[in-house]
C-alpha cells in the first residue's frame, strides 16, 4: 500500500507543477499582449482636431429703468379724448389729448403716455442708487382711457422729453470677466436670445458683496420701454475667441497645462492657457490654432514618434 500512496503523491505533485507552469505561461502571454497593446496604442493614438470656438459669460440682468418725465394735467374740466391709447412719439406743439374743447399740446418733443403708475416724481436716481437695497415696488402704468371726466389740474398722462438717455439700475453676479468689462466703461447686452448684441455704457458701479450694482446707459429708447419701469436682458461678459478640444486632450505636466500636439509623425507637449468650458470640453486661448491635431487621450501617450495610419 505504501508504494501506491507514493505514486499518488508524485502524480499530485506533477499536476500541481503542471498547473503552475501553465498559469505562468498564461500570465506571460497576457502580459506580453498587454505590453504589445500598450505599445500599439502609444504608437497609434486617437487624435482630434481643435475647433474654432467663442466663449462668453451670460449673466441675467433684472433691473429698473430711469427716465426724466413730467406729468401733464387737464387745463379745464371736461371729458378727455386721446388720439392714441398707446405710448407715442409727439412733436413740439402736437396734440396729446383734448379735454372738453381744449387741446393739450406737447411743450417739447418726446413720448406721451396716456397713463400713470403712481411713481411720477418719486422714481429718481437719488432714491434708487444709494446703498444696497431692494428696489421699490412698482406696477405697470394704468391706462387712462378716452371718455373719462377730469377736473382742471387732474393728471391725464405724462410726457417723457426727447432726446434723453434711457438709464438702468441693476444687480449682477460678480465675476472677473464682468469686472474687467466694467473697468472698460461698457458692457454688452442682449435683449432676446440669439438677438443683436449692443453696448451699454457704465455710468457708475457699486460693490455689493457677491454682486455688483451697476448704473447703465442703454443704447436705445423706444416708446414700448415706458410701459413698465422694469427691465430684463442678458449681459455678455468676457467675450473671447479661441479653440475647443475634448477635456481628455489636456494634461498637467510640471505644474503646466498642455496638449500633445501632433506635427508630422511626432507628438510634442505644448503649454496652453484656457479653462474648462463644460464637463467635456476645454477652451484654449493660446498656443493652439483651429485645425491643429492633438492627441485625444493625452495621459496615455508619450512624446515622440507615432504612427497615425
C-alpha positions, 0 to 999 in steps of 0.5 A: 500500500505504501508504494501506491500512496507514493505514486499518488503523491508524485502524480499530485505533485506533477499536476500541481507543477503542471498547473503552475507552469501553465498559469505562468505561461498564461500570465506571460502571454497576457502580459506580453499582449498587454505590453504589445497593446500598450505599445500599439496604442502609444504608437497609434493614438486617437487624435482630434482636431481643435475647433474654432470656438467663442466663449462668453459669460451670460449673466441675467440682468433684472433691473429698473429703468430711469427716465426724466418725465413730467406729468401733464394735467387737464387745463379745464374740466371736461371729458378727455379724448386721446388720439392714441391709447398707446405710448407715442412719439409727439412733436413740439406743439402736437396734440396729446389729448383734448379735454372738453374743447381744449387741446393739450399740446406737447411743450417739447418733443418726446413720448406721451403716455396716456397713463400713470403708475403712481411713481411720477416724481418719486422714481429718481436716481437719488432714491434708487442708487444709494446703498444696497437695497431692494428696489421699490415696488412698482406696477405697470402704468394704468391706462387712462382711457378716452371718455373719462371726466377730469377736473382742471389740474387732474393728471391725464398722462405724462410726457417723457422729453426727447432726446434723453438717455434711457438709464438702468439700475441693476444687480449682477453676479460678480465675476472677473470677466464682468469686472474687467468689462466694467473697468472698460466703461461698457458692457454688452447686452442682449435683449432676446436670445440669439438677438443683436448684441449692443453696448451699454455704457457704465455710468457708475458701479457699486460693490455689493458683496457677491454682486455688483450694482451697476448704473447703465446707459442703454443704447436705445429708447423706444416708446414700448420701454415706458410701459413698465419701469422694469427691465430684463436682458442678458449681459455678455461678459468676457467675450473671447475667441479661441479653440475647443478640444475634448477635456481628455486632450489636456494634461498637467505636466510640471505644474503646466497645462498642455496638449500633445500636439501632433506635427508630422509623425511626432507628438510634442507637449505644448503649454496652453492657457484656457479653462474648462468650458463644460464637463467635456470640453476645454477652451484654449486661448493660446498656443493652439490654432483651429485645425491643429491635431492633438492627441485625444487621450493625452495621459496615455501617450508619450512624446515622440514618434507615432504612427497615425495610419 
